[in-house]
Amino acid sequence: MEKDLGLKEWLESQNRQYLVIVTKMDKLNQADQQRSLAAVSQIVPDPLPFSAITGRGVREIWQAITKTRQLK
């Protein structure tokens, strides 16, 4: 979305680290999940898929947060 891209550009202009979380993955079938992640990957590196319903991605998100905090 336009606002998301604006935030991405601002964060990068401020040399801030960020993570991109692709939410509501449980609402998509497997093929659509792959297409969605591929599309987001063209804009930002390593988007993290997440589903609150299934718990998909929780561990990976916490690992990414921990890794990001250790880099400071």
Buried (B, 14 or more C-beta within 10 A) or exposed (E): EEEEEEEBEEEEEEEEEEBBBBEEBBEBEEEEBEEBBEEBEEEBEEBBBBBEEEEBBEEBBEEBEEEEEEEE
